[in-house]
Amino acid sequence: MGVSRGVSSTNGYKRKSRVEVKRKECEGQYYVLVINEERAAKDRAIRESLEKWLIQDLERLSESASARRSSGGKRGFMKRLAG
């Protein structure tokens, strides 16, 4: 069930976000889940940017590993790092 909240009582210019409320009864107890649309979008954007960084890091690691293999293994890699 979606709930549209009204205007903020302390700031008339501030629009409140829409929330979705889910309720479930289990063994005599009620569980309530409230999902804020704006927060869900923000969380999705954060996950997508972290995934992008992870993929870039994995690609760099893969390139480094293939360069290490082609340059004589660990000794060649350590010489390049030491300069």
mmCIF file of the N, C-alpha and C atoms, coordinates in Angstrom:
data_MODEL
# 
_entry.id   MODEL 
# 
loop_
_atom_site.group_PDB 
_atom_site.id 
_atom_site.type_symbol 
_atom_site.label_atom_id 
_atom_site.label_alt_id 
_atom_site.label_comp_id 
_atom_site.label_asym_id 
_atom_site.label_entity_id 
_atom_site.label_seq_id 
_atom_site.pdbx_PDB_ins_code 
_atom_site.Cartn_x 
_atom_site.Cartn_y 
_atom_site.Cartn_z 
_atom_site.occupancy 
_atom_site.B_iso_or_equiv 
_atom_site.pdbx_formal_charge 
_atom_site.auth_seq_id 
_atom_site.auth_comp_id 
_atom_site.auth_asym_id 
_atom_site.auth_atom_id 
_atom_site.pdbx_PDB_model_num 
ATOM 1   N N  . MET A 1 1  ? 0.844  -1.164  0.000   1.00 0.00 ? 1  MET A N  1 
ATOM 2   C CA . MET A 1 1  ? 0.000  0.000   0.000   1.00 0.00 ? 1  MET A CA 1 
ATOM 3   C C  . MET A 1 1  ? 0.891  1.228   0.000   1.00 0.00 ? 1  MET A C  1 
ATOM 4   N N  . GLY A 1 2  ? 0.750  2.129   -0.947  1.00 0.00 ? 2  GLY A N  1 
ATOM 5   C CA . GLY A 1 2  ? 1.531  3.357   -1.023  1.00 0.00 ? 2  GLY A CA 1 
ATOM 6   C C  . GLY A 1 2  ? 0.852  4.473   -0.258  1.00 0.00 ? 2  GLY A C  1 
ATOM 7   N N  . VAL A 1 3  ? 1.643  5.264   0.415   1.00 0.00 ? 3  VAL A N  1 
ATOM 8   C CA . VAL A 1 3  ? 1.114  6.354   1.219   1.00 0.00 ? 3  VAL A CA 1 
ATOM 9   C C  . VAL A 1 3  ? 1.783  7.643   0.766   1.00 0.00 ? 3  VAL A C  1 
ATOM 10  N N  . SER A 1 4  ? 0.980  8.631   0.398   1.00 0.00 ? 4  SER A N  1 
ATOM 11  C CA . SER A 1 4  ? 1.515  9.944   0.074   1.00 0.00 ? 4  SER A CA 1 
ATOM 12  C C  . SER A 1 4  ? 1.403  10.800  1.313   1.00 0.00 ? 4  SER A C  1 
ATOM 13  N N  . ARG A 1 5  ? 2.540  11.302  1.767   1.00 0.00 ? 5  ARG A N  1 
ATOM 14  C CA . ARG A 1 5  ? 2.523  12.151  2.950   1.00 0.00 ? 5  ARG A CA 1 
ATOM 15  C C  . ARG A 1 5  ? 2.319  13.592  2.532   1.00 0.00 ? 5  ARG A C  1 
ATOM 16  N N  . GLY A 1 6  ? 1.769  14.374  3.397   1.00 0.00 ? 6  GLY A N  1 
ATOM 17  C CA . GLY A 1 6  ? 1.485  15.774  3.100   1.00 0.00 ? 6  GLY A CA 1 
ATOM 18  C C  . GLY A 1 6  ? 2.707  16.650  3.207   1.00 0.00 ? 6  GLY A C  1 
ATOM 19  N N  . VAL A 1 7  ? 2.474  17.933  3.235   1.00 0.00 ? 7  VAL A N  1 
ATOM 20  C CA . VAL A 1 7  ? 3.545  18.922  3.347   1.00 0.00 ? 7  VAL A CA 1 
ATOM 21  C C  . VAL A 1 7  ? 4.056  18.921  4.780   1.00 0.00 ? 7  VAL A C  1 
ATOM 22  N N  . SER A 1 8  ? 5.339  19.200  4.940   1.00 0.00 ? 8  SER A N  1 
ATOM 23  C CA . SER A 1 8  ? 5.954  19.237  6.262   1.00 0.00 ? 8  SER A CA 1 
ATOM 24  C C  . SER A 1 8  ? 5.273  20.277  7.134   1.00 0.00 ? 8  SER A C  1 
ATOM 25  N N  . SER A 1 9  ? 5.071  19.937  8.399   1.00 0.00 ? 9  SER A N  1 
ATOM 26  C CA . SER A 1 9  ? 4.413  20.868  9.313   1.00 0.00 ? 9  SER A CA 1 
ATOM 27  C C  . SER A 1 9  ? 5.330  22.011  9.725   1.00 0.00 ? 9  SER A C  1 
ATOM 28  N N  . THR A 1 10 ? 6.637  21.807  9.682   1.00 0.00 ? 10 THR A N  1 
ATOM 29  C CA . THR A 1 10 ? 7.568  22.859  10.082  1.00 0.00 ? 10 THR A CA 1 
ATOM 30  C C  . THR A 1 10 ? 8.070  23.684  8.904   1.00 0.00 ? 10 THR A C  1 
ATOM 31  N N  . ASN A 1 11 ? 8.027  23.120  7.690   1.00 0.00 ? 11 ASN A N  1 
ATOM 32  C CA . ASN A 1 11 ? 8.498  23.833  6.510   1.00 0.00 ? 11 ASN A CA 1 
ATOM 33  C C  . ASN A 1 11 ? 7.511  23.580  5.380   1.00 0.00 ? 11 ASN A C  1 
ATOM 34  N N  . GLY A 1 12 ? 6.687  24.549  5.087   1.00 0.00 ? 12 GLY A N  1 
ATOM 35  C CA . GLY A 1 12 ? 5.645  24.414  4.080   1.00 0.00 ? 12 GLY A CA 1 
ATOM 36  C C  . GLY A 1 12 ? 6.150  24.221  2.657   1.00 0.00 ? 12 GLY A C  1 
ATOM 37  N N  . TYR A 1 13 ? 7.427  24.545  2.407   1.00 0.00 ? 13 TYR A N  1 
ATOM 38  C CA . TYR A 1 13 ? 7.990  24.407  1.063   1.00 0.00 ? 13 TYR A CA 1 
ATOM 39  C C  . TYR A 1 13 ? 8.621  23.033  0.835   1.00 0.00 ? 13 TYR A C  1 
ATOM 40  N N  . LYS A 1 14 ? 8.802  22.291  1.916   1.00 0.00 ? 14 LYS A N  1 
ATOM 41  C CA . LYS A 1 14 ? 9.456  20.989  1.807   1.00 0.00 ? 14 LYS A CA 1 
ATOM 42  C C  . LYS A 1 14 ? 8.434  19.913  1.481   1.00 0.00 ? 14 LYS A C  1 
ATOM 43  N N  . ARG A 1 15 ? 8.672  19.219  0.376   1.00 0.00 ? 15 ARG A N  1 
ATOM 44  C CA . ARG A 1 15 ? 7.793  18.126  -0.041  1.00 0.00 ? 15 ARG A CA 1 
ATOM 45  C C  . ARG A 1 15 ? 8.264  16.836  0.616   1.00 0.00 ? 15 ARG A C  1 
ATOM 46  N N  . LYS A 1 16 ? 7.352  16.095  1.174   1.00 0.00 ? 16 LYS A N  1 
ATOM 47  C CA . LYS A 1 16 ? 7.700  14.817  1.775   1.00 0.00 ? 16 LYS A CA 1 
ATOM 48  C C  . LYS A 1 16 ? 7.615  13.725  0.715   1.00 0.00 ? 16 LYS A C  1 
ATOM 49  N N  . SER A 1 17 ? 8.487  12.753  0.833   1.00 0.00 ? 17 SER A N  1 
ATOM 50  C CA . SER A 1 17 ? 8.548  11.693  -0.166  1.00 0.00 ? 17 SER A CA 1 
ATOM 51  C C  . SER A 1 17 ? 7.443  10.669  0.052   1.00 0.00 ? 17 SER A C  1 
ATOM 52  N N  . ARG A 1 18 ? 7.169  9.932   -1.001  1.00 0.00 ? 18 ARG A N  1 
ATOM 53  C CA . ARG A 1 18 ? 6.166  8.870   -0.950  1.00 0.00 ? 18 ARG A CA 1 
ATOM 54  C C  . ARG A 1 18 ? 6.805  7.638   -0.315  1.00 0.00 ? 18 ARG A C  1 
ATOM 55  N N  . VAL A 1 19 ? 6.051  6.960   0.525   1.00 0.00 ? 19 VAL A N  1 
ATOM 56  C CA . VAL A 1 19 ? 6.542  5.751   1.170   1.00 0.00 ? 19 VAL A CA 1 
ATOM 57  C C  . VAL A 1 19 ? 5.596  4.594   0.884   1.00 0.00 ? 19 VAL A C  1 
ATOM 58  N N  . GLU A 1 20 ? 6.154  3.402   0.883   1.00 0.00 ? 20 GLU A N  1 
ATOM 59  C CA . GLU A 1 20 ? 5.355  2.194   0.735   1.00 0.00 ? 20 GLU A CA 1 
ATOM 60  C C  . GLU A 1 20 ? 5.417  1.444   2.060   1.00 0.00 ? 20 GLU A C  1 
ATOM 61  N N  . VAL A 1 21 ? 4.262  1.042   2.560   1.00 0.00 ? 21 VAL A N  1 
ATOM 62  C CA . VAL A 1 21 ? 4.184  0.364   3.850   1.00 0.00 ? 21 VAL A CA 1 
ATOM 63  C C  . VAL A 1 21 ? 3.669  -1.052  3.631   1.00 0.00 ? 21 VAL A C  1 
ATOM 64  N N  . LYS A 1 22 ? 4.409  -2.020  4.177   1.00 0.00 ? 22 LYS A N  1 
ATOM 65  C CA . LYS A 1 22 ? 3.986  -3.416  4.117   1.00 0.00 ? 22 LYS A CA 1 
ATOM 66  C C  . LYS A 1 22 ? 3.891  -3.935  5.542   1.00 0.00 ? 22 LYS A C  1 
ATOM 67  N N  . ARG A 1 23 ? 2.816  -4.642  5.835   1.00 0.00 ? 23 ARG A N  1 
ATOM 68  C CA . ARG A 1 23 ? 2.600  -5.166  7.180   1.00 0.00 ? 23 ARG A CA 1 
ATOM 69  C C  . ARG A 1 23 ? 2.337  -6.663  7.087   1.00 0.00 ? 23 ARG A C  1 
ATOM 70  N N  . LYS A 1 24 ? 2.941  -7.404  8.023   1.00 0.00 ? 24 LYS A N  1 
ATOM 71  C CA . LYS A 1 24 ? 2.749  -8.848  8.050   1.00 0.00 ? 24 LYS A CA 1 
ATOM 72  C C  . LYS A 1 24 ? 2.601  -9.299  9.493   1.00 0.00 ? 24 LYS A C  1 
ATOM 73  N N  . GLU A 1 25 ? 1.626  -10.174 9.708   1.00 0.00 ? 25 GLU A N  1 
ATOM 74  C CA . GLU A 1 25 ? 1.435  -10.732 11.039  1.00 0.00 ? 25 GLU A CA 1 
ATOM 75  C C  . GLU A 1 25 ? 2.013  -12.146 11.059  1.00 0.00 ? 25 GLU A C  1 
ATOM 76  N N  . CYS A 1 26 ? 2.796  -12.424 12.082  1.00 0.00 ? 26 CYS A N  1 
ATOM 77  C CA . CYS A 1 26 ? 3.413  -13.732 12.217  1.00 0.00 ? 26 CYS A CA 1 
ATOM 78  C C  . CYS A 1 26 ? 3.449  -14.101 13.697  1.00 0.00 ? 26 CYS A C  1 
ATOM 79  N N  . GLU A 1 27 ? 2.747  -15.154 14.047  1.00 0.00 ? 27 GLU A N  1 
ATOM 80  C CA . GLU A 1 27 ? 2.696  -15.661 15.420  1.00 0.00 ? 27 GLU A CA 1 
ATOM 81  C C  . GLU A 1 27 ? 2.280  -14.578 16.417  1.00 0.00 ? 27 GLU A C  1 
ATOM 82  N N  . GLY A 1 28 ? 1.269  -13.830 16.072  1.00 0.00 ? 28 GLY A N  1 
ATOM 83  C CA . GLY A 1 28 ? 0.723  -12.821 16.982  1.00 0.00 ? 28 GLY A CA 1 
ATOM 84  C C  . GLY A 1 28 ? 1.493  -11.512 17.016  1.00 0.00 ? 28 GLY A C  1 
ATOM 85  N N  . GLN A 1 29 ? 2.573  -11.395 16.242  1.00 0.00 ? 29 GLN A N  1 
ATOM 86  C CA . GLN A 1 29 ? 3.339  -10.154 16.189  1.00 0.00 ? 29 GLN A CA 1 
ATOM 87  C C  . GLN A 1 29 ? 3.200  -9.541  14.804  1.00 0.00 ? 29 GLN A C  1 
ATOM 88  N N  . TYR A 1 30 ? 3.220  -8.225  14.763  1.00 0.00 ? 30 TYR A N  1 
ATOM 89  C CA . TYR A 1 30 ? 3.145  -7.517  13.493  1.00 0.00 ? 30 TYR A CA 1 
ATOM 90  C C  . TYR A 1 30 ? 4.536  -7.023  13.113  1.00 0.00 ? 30 TYR A C  1 
ATOM 91  N N  . TYR A 1 31 ? 4.877  -7.213  11.852  1.00 0.00 ? 31 TYR A N  1 
ATOM 92  C CA . TYR A 1 31 ? 6.123  -6.697  11.297  1.00 0.00 ? 31 TYR A CA 1 
ATOM 93  C C  . TYR A 1 31 ? 5.754  -5.663  10.248  1.00 0.00 ? 31 TYR A C  1 
ATOM 94  N N  . VAL A 1 32 ? 6.407  -4.500  10.312  1.00 0.00 ? 32 VAL A N  1 
ATOM 95  C CA . VAL A 1 32 ? 6.108  -3.409  9.394   1.00 0.00 ? 32 VAL A CA 1 
ATOM 96  C C  . VAL A 1 32 ? 7.380  -3.050  8.635   1.00 0.00 ? 32 VAL A C  1 
ATOM 97  N N  . LEU A 1 33 ? 7.280  -2.970  7.319   1.00 0.00 ? 33 LEU A N  1 
ATOM 98  C CA . LEU A 1 33 ? 8.380  -2.551  6.465   1.00 0.00 ? 33 LEU A CA 1 
ATOM 99  C C  . LEU A 1 33 ? 7.955  -1.267  5.770   1.00 0.00 ? 33 LEU A C  1 
ATOM 100 N N  . VAL A 1 34 ? 8.752  -0.227  5.925   1.00 0.00 ? 34 VAL A N  1 
ATOM 101 C CA . VAL A 1 34 ? 8.467  1.059   5.299   1.00 0.00 ? 34 VAL A CA 1 
ATOM 102 C C  . VAL A 1 34 ? 9.579  1.344   4.295   1.00 0.00 ? 34 VAL A C  1 
ATOM 103 N N  . ILE A 1 35 ? 9.211  1.541   3.035   1.00 0.00 ? 35 ILE A N  1 
ATOM 104 C CA . ILE A 1 35 ? 10.179 1.793   1.978   1.00 0.00 ? 35 ILE A CA 1 
ATOM 105 C C  . ILE A 1 35 ? 9.962  3.205   1.444   1.00 0.00 ? 35 ILE A C  1 
ATOM 106 N N  . ASN A 1 36 ? 10.989 4.028   1.561   1.00 0.00 ? 36 ASN A N  1 
ATOM 107 C CA . ASN A 1 36 ? 10.964 5.394   1.073   1.00 0.00 ? 36 ASN A CA 1 
ATOM 108 C C  . ASN A 1 36 ? 11.478 5.381   -0.360  1.00 0.00 ? 36 ASN A C  1 
ATOM 109 N N  . GLU A 1 37 ? 10.716 5.883   -1.323  1.00 0.00 ? 37 GLU A N  1 
ATOM 110 C CA . GLU A 1 37 ? 11.103 5.847   -2.737  1.00 0.00 ? 37 GLU A CA 1 
ATOM 111 C C  . GLU A 1 37 ? 12.419 6.568   -2.995  1.00 0.00 ? 37 GLU A C  1 
ATOM 112 N N  . GLU A 1 38 ? 12.608 7.734   -2.390  1.00 0.00 ? 38 GLU A N  1 
ATOM 113 C CA . GLU A 1 38 ? 13.834 8.494   -2.619  1.00 0.00 ? 38 GLU A CA 1 
ATOM 114 C C  . GLU A 1 38 ? 15.038 7.770   -2.028  1.00 0.00 ? 38 GLU A C  1 
ATOM 115 N N  . ARG A 1 39 ? 14.874 7.171   -0.854  1.00 0.00 ? 39 ARG A N  1 
ATOM 116 C CA . ARG A 1 39 ? 15.973 6.446   -0.231  1.00 0.00 ? 39 ARG A CA 1 
ATOM 117 C C  . ARG A 1 39 ? 16.325 5.200   -1.050  1.00 0.00 ? 39 ARG A C  1 
ATOM 118 N N  . ALA A 1 40 ? 15.315 4.529   -1.583  1.00 0.00 ? 40 ALA A N  1 
ATOM 119 C CA . ALA A 1 40 ? 15.559 3.347   -2.414  1.00 0.00 ? 40 ALA A CA 1 
ATOM 120 C C  . ALA A 1 40 ? 16.360 3.734   -3.655  1.00 0.00 ? 40 ALA A C  1 
ATOM 121 N N  . ALA A 1 41 ? 16.043 4.879   -4.263  1.00 0.00 ? 41 ALA A N  1 
ATOM 122 C CA . ALA A 1 41 ? 16.779 5.346   -5.442  1.00 0.00 ? 41 ALA A CA 1 
ATOM 123 C C  . ALA A 1 41 ? 18.219 5.699   -5.069  1.00 0.00 ? 41 ALA A C  1 
ATOM 124 N N  . LYS A 1 42 ? 18.409 6.324   -3.920  1.00 0.00 ? 42 LYS A N  1 
ATOM 125 C CA . LYS A 1 42 ? 19.751 6.683   -3.471  1.00 0.00 ? 42 LYS A CA 1 
ATOM 126 C C  . LYS A 1 42 ? 20.571 5.426   -3.211  1.00 0.00 ? 42 LYS A C  1 
ATOM 127 N N  . ASP A 1 43 ? 19.992 4.444   -2.524  1.00 0.00 ? 43 ASP A N  1 
ATOM 128 C CA . ASP A 1 43 ? 20.690 3.186   -2.247  1.00 0.00 ? 43 ASP A CA 1 
ATOM 129 C C  . ASP A 1 43 ? 21.066 2.475   -3.545  1.00 0.00 ? 43 ASP A C  1 
ATOM 130 N N  . ARG A 1 44 ? 20.175 2.483   -4.534  1.00 0.00 ? 44 ARG A N  1 
ATOM 131 C CA . ARG A 1 44 ? 20.447 1.858   -5.826  1.00 0.00 ? 44 ARG A CA 1 
ATOM 132 C C  . ARG A 1 44 ? 21.627 2.550   -6.509  1.00 0.00 ? 44 ARG A C  1 
ATOM 133 N N  . ALA A 1 45 ? 21.658 3.884   -6.476  1.00 0.00 ? 45 ALA A N  1 
ATOM 134 C CA . ALA A 1 45 ? 22.752 4.640   -7.095  1.00 0.00 ? 45 ALA A CA 1 
ATOM 135 C C  . ALA A 1 45 ? 24.082 4.336   -6.405  1.00 0.00 ? 45 ALA A C  1 
ATOM 136 N N  . ILE A 1 46 ? 24.074 4.213   -5.090  1.00 0.00 ? 46 ILE A N  1 
ATOM 137 C CA . ILE A 1 46 ? 25.290 3.882   -4.351  1.00 0.00 ? 46 ILE A CA 1 
ATOM 138 C C  . ILE A 1 46 ? 25.786 2.497   -4.745  1.00 0.00 ? 46 ILE A C  1 
ATOM 139 N N  . ARG A 1 47 ? 24.883 1.519   -4.800  1.00 0.00 ? 47 ARG A N  1 
ATOM 140 C CA . ARG A 1 47 ? 25.275 0.157   -5.189  1.00 0.00 ? 47 ARG A CA 1 
ATOM 141 C C  . ARG A 1 47 ? 25.845 0.125   -6.605  1.00 0.00 ? 47 ARG A C  1 
ATOM 142 N N  . GLU A 1 48 ? 25.236 0.870   -7.525  1.00 0.00 ? 48 GLU A N  1 
ATOM 143 C CA . GLU A 1 48 ? 25.712 0.892   -8.909  1.00 0.00 ? 48 GLU A CA 1 
ATOM 144 C C  . GLU A 1 48 ? 27.102 1.512   -9.008  1.00 0.00 ? 48 GLU A C  1 
ATOM 145 N N  . SER A 1 49 ? 27.357 2.589   -8.260  1.00 0.00 ? 49 SER A N  1 
ATOM 146 C CA . SER A 1 49 ? 28.685 3.206   -8.321  1.00 0.00 ? 49 SER A CA 1 
ATOM 147 C C  . SER A 1 49 ? 29.729 2.296   -7.682  1.00 0.00 ? 49 SER A C  1 
ATOM 148 N N  . LEU A 1 50 ? 29.397 1.616   -6.591  1.00 0.00 ? 50 LEU A N  1 
ATOM 149 C CA . LEU A 1 50 ? 30.333 0.678   -5.981  1.00 0.00 ? 50 LEU A CA 1 
ATOM 150 C C  . LEU A 1 50 ? 30.621 -0.492  -6.909  1.00 0.00 ? 50 LEU A C  1 
ATOM 151 N N  . GLU A 1 51 ? 29.608 -0.960  -7.625  1.00 0.00 ? 51 GLU A N  1 
ATOM 152 C CA . GLU A 1 51 ? 29.804 -2.044  -8.583  1.00 0.00 ? 51 GLU A CA 1 
ATOM 153 C C  . GLU A 1 51 ? 30.737 -1.596  -9.711  1.00 0.00 ? 51 GLU A C  1 
ATOM 154 N N  . LYS A 1 52 ? 30.568 -0.358  -10.167 1.00 0.00 ? 52 LYS A N  1 
ATOM 155 C CA . LYS A 1 52 ? 31.421 0.169   -11.232 1.00 0.00 ? 52 LYS A CA 1 
ATOM 156 C C  . LYS A 1 52 ? 32.878 0.219   -10.764 1.00 0.00 ? 52 LYS A C  1 
ATOM 157 N N  . TRP A 1 53 ? 33.115 0.700   -9.531  1.00 0.00 ? 53 TRP A N  1 
ATOM 158 C CA . TRP A 1 53 ? 34.475 0.756   -8.990  1.00 0.00 ? 53 TRP A CA 1 
ATOM 159 C C  . TRP A 1 53 ? 35.062 -0.642  -8.833  1.00 0.00 ? 53 TRP A C  1 
ATOM 160 N N  . LEU A 1 54 ? 34.246 -1.586  -8.394  1.00 0.00 ? 54 LEU A N  1 
ATOM 161 C CA . LEU A 1 54 ? 34.712 -2.963  -8.224  1.00 0.00 ? 54 LEU A CA 1 
ATOM 162 C C  . LEU A 1 54 ? 35.150 -3.550  -9.569  1.00 0.00 ? 54 LEU A C  1 
ATOM 163 N N  . ILE A 1 55 ? 34.348 -3.339  -10.601 1.00 0.00 ? 55 ILE A N  1 
ATOM 164 C CA . ILE A 1 55 ? 34.689 -3.857  -11.930 1.00 0.00 ? 55 ILE A CA 1 
ATOM 165 C C  . ILE A 1 55 ? 35.988 -3.226  -12.431 1.00 0.00 ? 55 ILE A C  1 
ATOM 166 N N  . GLN A 1 56 ? 36.172 -1.915  -12.223 1.00 0.00 ? 56 GLN A N  1 
ATOM 167 C CA . GLN A 1 56 ? 37.412 -1.256  -12.640 1.00 0.00 ? 56 GLN A CA 1 
ATOM 168 C C  . GLN A 1 56 ? 38.613 -1.838  -11.889 1.00 0.00 ? 56 GLN A C  1 
ATOM 169 N N  . ASP A 1 57 ? 38.476 -2.049  -10.577 1.00 0.00 ? 57 ASP A N  1 
ATOM 170 C CA . ASP A 1 57 ? 39.570 -2.617  -9.790  1.00 0.00 ? 57 ASP A CA 1 
ATOM 171 C C  . ASP A 1 57 ? 39.895 -4.039  -10.237 1.00 0.00 ? 57 ASP A C  1 
ATOM 172 N N  . LEU A 1 58 ? 38.879 -4.827  -10.540 1.00 0.00 ? 58 LEU A N  1 
ATOM 173 C CA . LEU A 1 58 ? 39.114 -6.190  -11.001 1.00 0.00 ? 58 LEU A CA 1 
ATOM 174 C C  . LEU A 1 58 ? 39.811 -6.206  -12.357 1.00 0.00 ? 58 LEU A C  1 
ATOM 175 N N  . GLU A 1 59 ? 39.440 -5.280  -13.233 1.00 0.00 ? 59 GLU A N  1 
ATOM 176 C CA . GLU A 1 59 ? 40.101 -5.195  -14.536 1.00 0.00 ? 59 GLU A CA 1 
ATOM 177 C C  . GLU A 1 59 ? 41.569 -4.817  -14.371 1.00 0.00 ? 59 GLU A C  1 
ATOM 178 N N  . ARG A 1 60 ? 41.856 -3.851  -13.470 1.00 0.00 ? 60 ARG A N  1 
ATOM 179 C CA . ARG A 1 60 ? 43.244 -3.471  -13.216 1.00 0.00 ? 60 ARG A CA 1 
ATOM 180 C C  . ARG A 1 60 ? 44.042 -4.630  -12.624 1.00 0.00 ? 60 ARG A C  1 
ATOM 181 N N  . LEU A 1 61 ? 43.421 -5.366  -11.718 1.00 0.00 ? 61 LEU A N  1 
ATOM 182 C CA . LEU A 1 61 ? 44.081 -6.516  -11.110 1.00 0.00 ? 61 LEU A CA 1 
ATOM 183 C C  . LEU A 1 61 ? 44.373 -7.590  -12.161 1.00 0.00 ? 61 LEU A C  1 
ATOM 184 N N  . SER A 1 62 ? 43.427 -7.807  -13.056 1.00 0.00 ? 62 SER A N  1 
ATOM 185 C CA . SER A 1 62 ? 43.617 -8.782  -14.124 1.00 0.00 ? 62 SER A CA 1 
ATOM 186 C C  . SER A 1 62 ? 44.763 -8.361  -15.050 1.00 0.00 ? 62 SER A C  1 
ATOM 187 N N  . GLU A 1 63 ? 44.815 -7.086  -15.393 1.00 0.00 ? 63 GLU A N  1 
ATOM 188 C CA . GLU A 1 63 ? 45.900 -6.577  -16.237 1.00 0.00 ? 63 GLU A CA 1 
ATOM 189 C C  . GLU A 1 63 ? 47.244 -6.730  -15.533 1.00 0.00 ? 63 GLU A C  1 
ATOM 190 N N  . SER A 1 64 ? 47.277 -6.445  -14.255 1.00 0.00 ? 64 SER A N  1 
ATOM 191 C CA . SER A 1 64 ? 48.509 -6.573  -13.482 1.00 0.00 ? 64 SER A CA 1 
ATOM 192 C C  . SER A 1 64 ? 48.969 -8.022  -13.429 1.00 0.00 ? 64 SER A C  1 
ATOM 193 N N  . ALA A 1 65 ? 48.042 -8.944  -13.249 1.00 0.00 ? 65 ALA A N  1 
ATOM 194 C CA . ALA A 1 65 ? 48.386 -10.360 -13.184 1.00 0.00 ? 65 ALA A CA 1 
ATOM 195 C C  . ALA A 1 65 ? 48.903 -10.851 -14.526 1.00 0.00 ? 65 ALA A C  1 
ATOM 196 N N  . SER A 1 66 ? 48.290 -10.422 -15.615 1.00 0.00 ? 66 SER A N  1 
ATOM 197 C CA . SER A 1 66 ? 48.760 -10.865 -16.933 1.00 0.00 ? 66 SER A CA 1 
ATOM 198 C C  . SER A 1 66 ? 50.118 -10.249 -17.250 1.00 0.00 ? 66 SER A C  1 
ATOM 199 N N  . ALA A 1 67 ? 50.373 -9.013  -16.826 1.00 0.00 ? 67 ALA A N  1 
ATOM 200 C CA . ALA A 1 67 ? 51.673 -8.385  -17.034 1.00 0.00 ? 67 ALA A CA 1 
ATOM 201 C C  . ALA A 1 67 ? 52.738 -9.106  -16.214 1.00 0.00 ? 67 ALA A C  1 
ATOM 202 N N  . ARG A 1 68 ? 52.384 -9.528  -15.018 1.00 0.00 ? 68 ARG A N  1 
ATOM 203 C CA . ARG A 1 68 ? 53.326 -10.229 -14.160 1.00 0.00 ? 68 ARG A CA 1 
ATOM 204 C C  . ARG A 1 68 ? 53.701 -11.581 -14.780 1.00 0.00 ? 68 ARG A C  1 
ATOM 205 N N  . ARG A 1 69 ? 52.704 -12.263 -15.347 1.00 0.00 ? 69 ARG A N  1 
ATOM 206 C CA . ARG A 1 69 ? 52.969 -13.558 -15.977 1.00 0.00 ? 69 ARG A CA 1 
ATOM 207 C C  . ARG A 1 69 ? 53.896 -13.404 -17.179 1.00 0.00 ? 69 ARG A C  1 
ATOM 208 N N  . SER A 1 70 ? 53.708 -12.350 -17.944 1.00 0.00 ? 70 SER A N  1 
ATOM 209 C CA . SER A 1 70 ? 54.493 -12.170 -19.166 1.00 0.00 ? 70 SER A CA 1 
ATOM 210 C C  . SER A 1 70 ? 55.885 -11.609 -18.884 1.00 0.00 ? 70 SER A C  1 
ATOM 211 N N  . SER A 1 71 ? 56.112 -11.051 -17.692 1.00 0.00 ? 71 SER A N  1 
ATOM 212 C CA . SER A 1 71 ? 57.409 -10.421 -17.408 1.00 0.00 ? 71 SER A CA 1 
ATOM 213 C C  . SER A 1 71 ? 58.309 -11.284 -16.530 1.00 0.00 ? 71 SER A C  1 
ATOM 214 N N  . GLY A 1 72 ? 58.034 -12.563 -16.422 1.00 0.00 ? 72 GLY A N  1 
ATOM 215 C CA . GLY A 1 72 ? 58.940 -13.429 -15.677 1.00 0.00 ? 72 GLY A CA 1 
ATOM 216 C C  . GLY A 1 72 ? 58.484 -13.753 -14.276 1.00 0.00 ? 72 GLY A C  1 
ATOM 217 N N  . GLY A 1 73 ? 57.249 -13.615 -14.023 1.00 0.00 ? 73 GLY A N  1 
ATOM 218 C CA . GLY A 1 73 ? 56.718 -14.041 -12.723 1.00 0.00 ? 73 GLY A CA 1 
ATOM 219 C C  . GLY A 1 73 ? 56.906 -13.013 -11.631 1.00 0.00 ? 73 GLY A C  1 
ATOM 220 N N  . LYS A 1 74 ? 57.025 -13.512 -10.390 1.00 0.00 ? 74 LYS A N  1 
ATOM 221 C CA . LYS A 1 74 ? 57.023 -12.647 -9.217  1.00 0.00 ? 74 LYS A CA 1 
ATOM 222 C C  . LYS A 1 74 ? 58.283 -11.777 -9.143  1.00 0.00 ? 74 LYS A C  1 
ATOM 223 N N  . ARG A 1 75 ? 59.433 -12.322 -9.518  1.00 0.00 ? 75 ARG A N  1 
ATOM 224 C CA . ARG A 1 75 ? 60.675 -11.541 -9.427  1.00 0.00 ? 75 ARG A CA 1 
ATOM 225 C C  . ARG A 1 75 ? 60.628 -10.307 -10.341 1.00 0.00 ? 75 ARG A C  1 
ATOM 226 N N  . GLY A 1 76 ? 60.148 -10.498 -11.575 1.00 0.00 ? 76 GLY A N  1 
ATOM 227 C CA . GLY A 1 76 ? 60.037 -9.365  -12.485 1.00 0.00 ? 76 GLY A CA 1 
ATOM 228 C C  . GLY A 1 76 ? 59.054 -8.324  -11.978 1.00 0.00 ? 76 GLY A C  1 
ATOM 229 N N  . PHE A 1 77 ? 57.993 -8.789  -11.387 1.00 0.00 ? 77 PHE A N  1 
ATOM 230 C CA . PHE A 1 77 ? 56.982 -7.886  -10.834 1.00 0.00 ? 77 PHE A CA 1 
ATOM 231 C C  . PHE A 1 77 ? 57.561 -7.092  -9.676  1.00 0.00 ? 77 PHE A C  1 
ATOM 232 N N  . MET A 1 78 ? 58.314 -7.754  -8.792  1.00 0.00 ? 78 MET A N  1 
ATOM 233 C CA . MET A 1 78 ? 58.894 -7.070  -7.637  1.00 0.00 ? 78 MET A CA 1 
ATOM 234 C C  . MET A 1 78 ? 59.966 -6.067  -8.077  1.00 0.00 ? 78 MET A C  1 
ATOM 235 N N  . LYS A 1 79 ? 60.739 -6.381  -9.115  1.00 0.00 ? 79 LYS A N  1 
ATOM 236 C CA . LYS A 1 79 ? 61.731 -5.438  -9.623  1.00 0.00 ? 79 LYS A CA 1 
ATOM 237 C C  . LYS A 1 79 ? 61.069 -4.174  -10.147 1.00 0.00 ? 79 LYS A C  1 
ATOM 238 N N  . ARG A 1 80 ? 59.944 -4.344  -10.861 1.00 0.00 ? 80 ARG A N  1 
ATOM 239 C CA . ARG A 1 80 ? 59.227 -3.173  -11.373 1.00 0.00 ? 80 ARG A CA 1 
ATOM 240 C C  . ARG A 1 80 ? 58.697 -2.321  -10.224 1.00 0.00 ? 80 ARG A C  1 
ATOM 241 N N  . LEU A 1 81 ? 58.206 -2.970  -9.147  1.00 0.00 ? 81 LEU A N  1 
ATOM 242 C CA . LEU A 1 81 ? 57.679 -2.208  -8.009  1.00 0.00 ? 81 LEU A CA 1 
ATOM 243 C C  . LEU A 1 81 ? 58.782 -1.477  -7.286  1.00 0.00 ? 81 LEU A C  1 
ATOM 244 N N  . ALA A 1 82 ? 59.953 -2.115  -7.143  1.00 0.00 ? 82 ALA A N  1 
ATOM 245 C CA . ALA A 1 82 ? 61.068 -1.498  -6.416  1.00 0.00 ? 82 ALA A CA 1 
ATOM 246 C C  . ALA A 1 82 ? 61.672 -0.353  -7.228  1.00 0.00 ? 82 ALA A C  1 
ATOM 247 N N  . GLY A 1 83 ? 61.519 -0.408  -8.510  1.00 0.00 ? 83 GLY A N  1 
ATOM 248 C CA . GLY A 1 83 ? 61.928 0.689   -9.364  1.00 0.00 ? 83 GLY A CA 1 
ATOM 249 C C  . GLY A 1 83 ? 63.289 0.542   -9.892  1.00 0.00 ? 83 GLY A C  1 
# 
